[in-house]
Every structure is written in structure tokens, then in C-alpha cells.
């Protein structure tokens, strides 16, 4: 399946939005618990990746159900 410029643009936009949500949530959690150092970096990275992945999955499912994006 060939990817169009529009498809690539929306994929990149989705990655930025979901990655930003994950990064902000990890940063917020580390700040809320007052963590610092290497442990804070690990917790923030893990939480951020989990949230980013979860939001990517939810966004993909919602867009496919709405018919905006089609499964490959």
C-alpha cells in the first residue's frame, strides 16, 4: 500500500500529539511525587512511553471507527 503525503502528515501529527501527551504526563508524575535524579528519569520515561503508546492505540481505534483512517 502506497502512503500518500496526507497519510504521512497525519501519522507524524499523531506521533507528535501522543508523544507530547506521554512526555507531559511523565513529567507531571515525576514533579507531583518530587522525584529527582536517575530514578526520576526512568519513571518519567516509562510512564511517558506507556501513555504515548496507549493514546496512540486509542486514537487509531477511534479514527478507524469513525472511518477517517482505514486499516491496511
C-alpha positions in Angstrom: 0.0 0.0 0.0 1.4 3.3 -1.0 1.4 6.1 1.6 0.2 9.5 0.5 1.6 12.7 1.7 -1.6 13.3 3.6 -1.3 9.9 5.3 2.3 10.6 6.3 1.5 14.1 7.6 -1.3 12.8 9.8 0.9 10.0 11.1 3.6 12.4 12.1 1.0 14.7 13.7 -0.4 11.8 15.7 3.1 10.8 16.8 3.8 14.4 18.0 0.5 14.7 19.8 0.6 11.3 21.5 4.3 11.7 22.3 3.7 15.1 23.8 0.9 13.8 25.9 3.1 11.0 27.1 6.0 13.3 27.8 3.9 15.8 29.7 2.2 13.1 31.8 5.6 11.6 32.7 7.0 15.0 33.6 3.8 15.8 35.7 4.1 12.5 37.6 7.7 13.0 38.4 7.0 16.5 39.6 4.0 15.5 41.6 6.0 12.9 43.6 9.0 15.2 43.9 11.3 12.6 42.3 14.9 13.6 41.2 17.9 12.0 39.6 18.2 8.9 37.6 15.1 7.3 39.2 13.0 10.3 38.1 14.3 10.0 34.6 13.5 6.3 34.4 10.0 6.7 35.9 9.2 9.7 33.6 10.4 7.8 30.5 8.5 4.6 31.4 5.3 6.5 32.2 5.7 8.7 29.1 6.1 5.7 26.8 3.1 3.9 28.3 0.9 6.9 28.0 2.1 7.7 24.5 1.5 4.2 23.3 -1.9 4.0 24.9 -3.0 7.3 23.5 -1.7 6.2 20.0 -3.8 3.0 20.2 -6.9 4.8 21.4 -6.5 7.5 18.7 -6.1 4.9 15.9 -9.1 2.9 17.1 -11.3 6.0 17.2 -10.2 7.2 13.8 -10.8 3.8 12.3 -14.3 3.5 13.9 -15.2 7.0 12.5 -14.0 5.9 9.1 -11.3 8.6 8.9 -8.5 6.1 8.6 -8.6 2.7 7.0 -6.8 -0.4 8.2 -4.0 -1.6 6.0 
